[in-house]
């Protein structure tokens, strides 16, 4: 992408082993469909939520320069996904489901150990990036901060865990074996319709939620990682497959 920008290119072709970006991982959801077009923001959210066809930072770079991305297969074939600004689509539509496993949720209570600052200090010193940070404080009750980490981006996790426990002690709670499932789409939370359907699908499989977060492009739930494949299939069936297909499957 940097080369495309240096050449002042209007478009960049990126080749991988699949024909573009799919509405879910075809290895998990065999009926997943190739997405004909995505906005930069939708592609970034998919990438950050676990889809691996394109890198989120590369998409951000293309967005800043207005470079159209063509995601194609290195094995040939007519299929592709075009990533560009504001592709025509009805707002509020879920375009895809992405997922991650091998996540850890850290929760610390602010107070005598200054939990939030202590947590950030240790992670920053070890160059560990968090995926989601949430802090809340209630009058007279203190506050709590939670952070999601990916084990894929952490070296020597046992040493990090020991350092956190030494610094934060009883103020630290750590949950391992966590997975994340995300529904992506521009305007996905303009109403509560998608969120209600999302929650009903997860509740229907008996998977307790460890956490939930939303943005204008995303709904993400944290569950036990053993529930992730089934949750992806259920959410794809409920939120994507019932909508008008964006492109025929290949």
C-alpha positions in Angstrom: 0.0 0.0 0.0 2.9 2.3 0.7 4.2 1.7 -2.8 0.8 2.5 -4.3 0.8 5.8 -2.4 4.3 6.7 -3.4 3.3 6.1 -7.0 0.2 8.3 -6.5 -1.9 5.3 -7.7 -5.6 5.4 -7.7 -6.0 1.7 -7.0 -4.0 -1.2 -5.5 -4.5 -4.9 -6.2 -3.8 -7.3 -3.3 -3.6 -11.0 -3.9 -4.2 -13.8 -1.4 -5.3 -17.5 -1.5 -9.0 -16.6 -1.6 -11.1 -14.6 -4.0 -11.7 -11.5 -2.0 -13.3 -11.1 1.4 -16.1 -13.4 2.6 -19.1 -12.8 4.9 -17.5 -15.3 7.3 -14.6 -17.7 7.3 -15.6 -20.4 4.7 -13.9 -23.0 6.8 -16.4 -22.3 9.6 -19.4 -21.3 7.5 -19.4 -23.2 4.2 -22.3 -21.1 2.8 -20.4 -17.8 3.4 -20.6 -15.5 0.4 -18.0 -13.3 -1.2 -18.6 -9.6 -0.6 -18.6 -7.6 -3.8 -17.8 -4.3 -2.1 -16.9 -2.9 1.3 -16.3 0.5 2.7 -12.9 1.2 4.2 -14.4 1.3 7.7 -16.2 -2.0 7.3 -13.0 -3.7 6.1 -11.0 -2.2 9.0 -13.5 -3.5 11.5 -13.5 -7.0 9.9 -9.7 -7.0 9.9 -9.4 -5.9 13.5 -12.1 -8.4 14.6 -10.2 -11.4 13.1 -10.7 -11.5 9.3 -7.2 -12.0 7.9 -7.5 -11.2 4.2 -6.4 -7.5 4.6 -4.4 -5.7 7.2 -6.3 -3.0 9.1 -3.4 -0.6 9.0 -3.0 -1.0 5.3 -6.7 -0.2 4.9 -6.3 2.9 7.0 -3.4 4.0 4.8 -5.6 3.5 1.6 -8.5 5.4 3.2 -6.3 8.4 3.9 -5.0 8.5 0.3 -8.3 7.5 -1.3 -6.8 4.4 -2.9 -9.3 1.8 -4.1 -8.3 -1.7 -3.0 -9.0 -4.8 -5.2 -8.7 -8.0 -3.1 -8.2 -10.9 -5.5 -7.0 -14.5 -5.6 -3.5 -15.3 -6.5 -4.8 -18.5 -8.1 -6.9 -16.6 -10.7 -10.7 -16.6 -11.0 -13.2 -13.9 -11.6 -14.0 -13.1 -8.0 -12.8 -10.0 -6.1 -13.8 -7.6 -3.3 -13.5 -3.9 -3.9 -12.8 -1.7 -0.9 -13.5 2.0 -1.4 -15.3 4.9 0.1 -19.1 4.7 0.6 -20.1 1.7 -1.6 -23.9 1.8 -2.3 -25.7 -0.2 0.3 -28.7 0.2 2.6 -27.5 1.4 6.0 -27.8 -0.9 9.0 -27.0 -4.1 7.1 -24.7 -6.7 8.5 -22.1 -7.6 5.9 -20.0 -10.1 7.8 -19.2 -12.1 10.9 -15.6 -12.2 12.2 -14.1 -14.0 15.2 -11.0 -14.4 17.3 -9.8 -16.8 19.9 -6.8 -17.0 22.4 -8.0 -13.8 24.1 -7.4 -12.8 27.7 -9.6 -10.3 29.7 -7.9 -8.4 32.4 -10.0 -6.6 35.0 -8.6 -4.4 37.8 -10.3 -2.3 40.5 -9.0 1.2 40.8 -8.2 2.3 44.3 -5.2 1.9 46.6 -3.1 0.3 43.9 -4.3 2.8 41.3 -5.3 -0.2 39.2 -5.8 1.5 35.8 -2.5 3.3 35.8 -0.7 0.3 37.1 -2.2 -1.9 34.4 -1.2 0.5 31.7 2.3 1.0 33.0 3.1 -2.7 33.0 1.6 -3.3 29.5 3.4 -0.3 28.0 6.7 -1.3 29.5 6.4 -4.7 27.8 5.0 -3.3 24.6 1.7 -5.1 24.9 -1.2 -3.6 23.0 -4.8 -3.9 24.3 -7.7 -4.5 22.0 -10.5 -2.9 24.1 -10.2 -0.7 27.2 -13.2 0.1 29.3 -13.1 2.1 32.6 -16.1 3.0 34.8 -16.4 4.6 38.2 -19.4 4.8 40.5 -19.7 7.5 43.2 -18.7 6.0 46.6 -18.0 2.6 45.1 -14.7 3.1 43.3 -14.0 2.1 39.7 -12.9 -0.8 37.5 -11.0 -1.1 34.3 -11.1 -4.0 31.8 -8.8 -4.7 28.9 -8.8 -7.4 26.2 -5.5 -8.8 25.1 -4.6 -11.2 22.3 -2.1 -14.0 23.1 -1.0 -13.9 19.5 0.6 -10.5 20.2 2.2 -11.4 23.6 5.6 -12.9 24.1 6.2 -14.7 27.5 2.6 -14.4 28.8 3.4 -16.3 32.1 6.0 -13.6 32.9 3.5 -10.8 32.1 0.9 -12.4 34.3 3.3 -12.7 37.2 4.2 -9.1 36.9 0.6 -8.0 36.8 -0.2 -10.1 39.9 2.8 -8.7 41.7 1.9 -5.1 41.0 -1.9 -5.3 41.4 -2.4 -8.2 43.7 -6.0 -8.9 44.8 -7.2 -6.0 42.6 -6.5 -8.0 39.5 -8.9 -10.5 37.9 -7.8 -12.5 34.8 -9.9 -14.6 32.5 -8.3 -16.8 29.9 -9.7 -19.0 27.2 -11.9 -16.2 25.8 -13.1 -15.7 22.2 -14.7 -12.8 20.4 -17.4 -12.8 17.8 -18.3 -9.6 15.8 -21.0 -8.6 13.5 -19.9 -5.8 11.1 -21.8 -3.3 8.9 -22.2 0.4 8.4 -24.9 1.8 10.6 -25.3 -1.6 12.3 -26.4 0.1 15.5 -28.7 2.8 14.1 -31.5 0.9 15.9 -31.4 -1.9 18.4 -32.7 -4.5 15.9 -29.4 -6.0 15.0 -28.3 -6.0 18.7 -31.4 -7.8 19.8 -31.0 -10.4 17.1 -27.3 -10.8 18.0 -28.1 -11.3 21.6 -30.9 -13.7 21.0 -28.7 -15.9 18.7 -26.0 -16.1 21.3 -28.4 -16.7 24.2 -30.1 -19.5 22.1 -26.9 -21.6 22.3 -26.5 -21.2 26.0 -23.2 -19.3 25.8 -22.8 -16.8 28.7 -21.5 -13.3 27.7 -18.3 -12.1 29.4 -18.5 -8.7 27.7 -20.2 -6.7 25.0 -19.1 -3.6 23.0 -20.5 -1.7 20.1 -19.6 1.0 17.6 -21.3 2.5 14.6 -19.9 -0.4 12.5 -19.6 -3.3 15.0 -21.2 -5.5 17.7 -18.7 -7.6 19.6 -19.4 -10.2 22.3 -16.9 -12.1 24.4 -17.6 -15.7 25.2 -15.7 -18.9 26.0 -13.6 -19.7 23.0 -15.1 -23.2 22.7 -18.4 -21.5 21.7 -16.9 -19.3 19.0 -17.4 -21.6 15.9 -21.1 -22.3 16.7 -21.7 -18.7 17.5 -20.3 -17.6 14.2 -22.5 -20.0 12.3 -25.6 -18.9 14.2 -24.9 -15.2 13.8 -24.2 -15.6 10.1 -27.5 -17.5 9.6 -29.4 -14.9 11.6 -27.8 -11.6 10.6 -26.2 -12.2 7.2 -27.8 -15.2 5.4 -31.3 -13.9 5.8 -30.4 -10.6 4.1 -30.2 -10.2 0.4 -26.9 -11.7 -0.8 -24.1 -9.2 -1.6 -22.4 -11.5 -4.2 -22.9 -15.1 -5.2 -20.8 -17.7 -3.5 -17.9 -19.4 -5.4 
